[in-house]
Amino acid sequence: MADFLAIEFVLLFVVNFLSNIGLIPSAFTYVFDIVNLCILLSNARLIGKRVGNEPFFNVPVALFAVIAPLSGIINTIAPQYIIWQAISFSRLFVWIYLFRIFWDKDYIRAFMGFVYKMQVPNVIFVLIQYYVLGLFQDNIGGIFGVERGCNGILNVYLCIVVAWGLNLYLAKEGRLSGLLLTVLSALLIAAVAELKFFFVEFALIVAISILYARVSRKTIVSVAAIVLLIAVALSVFAAINPLQYETLVDFDALMTEADNANIETGYGISRLNAFSQISEQFFNGDLFTMMFGFGFGSASQSSMSFFCSPFFSLYGWLNYHFLTSAMVFIQLGYIGTVLFVMPVALLGIMLIARRGDIVRKGFATSGGFSIAMCILFLINCMYNNTAVTYPAVLWALSLCVGLFIVSEMRRG
């Protein structure tokens, strides 16, 4: 089953790529959700056996799994909307539990090596898309396709390869040349795909990873090399897209761009103020609704109209479904939002609390990588919808690295 999951992971992105270029329907990706749910349910007895010592993660997941559908039932939401949201919101956790049940820390580390090396074909695909096909910005997705918006998952992938490569080097398990190639390729891809937010994420990855690692000569060398590469990438960005470069280096303009609340150019829901805007615009300041939302499934959205709720029909033009935070808050309020992010937040806290033991026992690469990805996951919940769409498998993979390490530490 371990190898089956690895193959399924790769096939998911192959299917999505084929869907992106119009060879197969996008609905094929949902087959993976059904298969995974069946596998997890048929092996439910293994959850307690393999991950029973992780209540900090399991308890909020279990509470969310109970409270979410119950809120839909209480609010008399149509069953198809509840079911569709259950598939979307469980995707991340289903993948996490499958990885935890059927893989071990050595298997996932080896698979991370494979994911890391996929940056090579990713760079080739981006070059073809940019120079041969003439694509740019939102249509550049590398190995993840060419459909508008595919650069969202590309952003998650670049975060993973940079965080993994940097922490490999800081833990003295990787070469400086490999790190420099990874960082330079990622920054240049971000420039041509107009991933301005990635430059912010990149700075966070560097800061978090260096703070997590022990200070050494390698730390100083890596910082110096990275600063130089950032200068190179920014100069390329300025040459390719001078207007966007001006936005990137202007803090006020960057924050306006990050908020993206102009419906003519972005979303109708603010990224940075989604909770206050939704509370005022939809909940009318009602405390009970703010705490529990309209009910699970009430804001359901899908490429299939049967699963699109009346709320989406009325307000879908606001593009609230592009933001995980907005999707969760509208349906489940503050309670559901906290429960959704709590497992990852607590994992991050555990990784910070056990930092000394993790570094001392030789897990510095996994520890630094995982804390960076926990923080980036929480930020991306406000920035996009990758936590509840098929790219959630990448988040699941990166978060599982940390779960395996914490589990190892708790066993002593």
Protein Blocks (a to p, Z undefined) as FASTA:
>chain_A
ZZmmmmmmmmmmmmmmmmmnopacfklmmmmmmmmmmmmmmmmmmmmmmmmmmmklmmmm
mmmmmmmmmmmmmnopafklmmmmmmmmmmmmmmmmmmmmmmcfklmmmmmmmmmmmmmm
mmmmmmmmmmmnopahjllghjnojbehilmmmmmmmmmmmmmmmmmmmnopacfklmmm
mmmmmmmmmmmnopaklmmmmmmmmmmmmmmpccdfklmmmmmmmmmmmmmmmmmmmmmm
mmlmmmmmmmklmmmmmnopafklmcfbdfklmmmmmmmmmnnopaklmmnonoehjlgc
cfblklpcfklmmmmmnommmpmklmmmmmnommlmmmmmmmmmmmmmmmmmmmmmmmmn
opmmmmmmmmmmmmmmmmmmmmmmmlmmmklmmmmmmmmmmmmmmmmmmnZZ
